[in-house]
Amino acid sequence: MRNPWTSKNPFMSMWLSAANKSAGTARGIAASSAKRQIASAQADATRQFLEFWAPQAATVRSRKKARR
């Protein structure tokens, strides 16, 4: 007797294809969100590091033009 669970089922195939498609979309969205958060955290850490170790020099104020 043949096992009914191993036979091809077109409806299950369609359902699994749709499930894989939605899982792939969700995985892509999660990966891009994580990538954005990592880039933001790295930029923030770099900015804090540079502000601590290399403070900005005093800005030079421009002289006012003399009135004629």
C-alpha positions as CSV (number, residue, x, y, z in Angstrom):
1,M,0.0,0.0,0.0
2,R,1.3,3.4,-1.0
3,N,1.8,6.1,1.7
4,P,-0.7,9.0,1.0
5,W,1.6,11.5,2.7
6,T,4.3,11.1,0.1
7,S,2.1,11.6,-3.0
8,K,2.1,14.9,-4.8
9,N,-0.5,17.4,-3.7
10,P,-0.9,20.5,-5.9
11,F,-2.8,22.4,-3.2
12,M,-0.2,21.8,-0.6
13,S,2.5,22.8,-3.2
14,M,0.7,26.1,-3.9
15,W,0.2,26.8,-0.1
16,L,3.9,26.1,0.6
17,S,4.9,28.3,-2.3
18,A,2.8,31.2,-0.9
19,A,4.2,30.6,2.6
20,N,7.8,30.6,1.4
21,K,7.1,33.8,-0.6
22,S,5.7,35.6,2.5
23,A,8.4,34.3,4.7
24,G,11.1,35.5,2.3
25,T,9.4,39.0,2.2
26,A,9.3,39.1,6.0
27,R,13.0,38.0,6.2
28,G,14.0,40.7,3.7
29,I,12.2,43.4,5.6
30,A,13.7,42.3,8.9
31,A,17.2,42.1,7.4
32,S,17.0,45.6,5.9
33,S,15.6,47.0,9.1
34,A,18.5,45.4,11.1
35,K,21.0,46.8,8.5
36,R,19.6,50.3,8.9
37,Q,19.8,50.1,12.7
38,I,23.4,48.8,12.7
39,A,24.5,51.6,10.3
40,S,22.8,54.2,12.5
41,A,24.4,52.8,15.7
42,Q,27.8,52.7,14.0
43,A,27.5,56.3,12.8
44,D,26.4,57.4,16.3
45,A,29.3,55.6,17.9
46,T,31.8,57.1,15.5
47,R,30.4,60.6,16.1
48,Q,30.6,60.2,19.9
49,F,34.1,58.8,19.6
50,L,35.3,61.7,17.5
51,E,33.6,64.3,19.7
52,F,35.3,62.8,22.8
53,W,38.9,62.3,21.4
54,A,39.0,65.2,18.8
55,P,36.9,68.1,20.0
56,Q,36.2,70.7,17.4
57,A,38.4,73.7,17.3
58,A,36.9,77.1,18.2
59,T,35.1,78.5,15.2
60,V,36.6,81.7,13.8
61,R,34.0,84.5,13.7
62,S,34.0,86.6,10.7
63,R,34.7,90.3,11.1
64,K,31.9,92.8,10.6
65,K,32.3,94.9,7.5
66,A,33.0,98.6,8.3
67,R,30.3,101.0,7.3
68,R,31.2,103.6,4.7
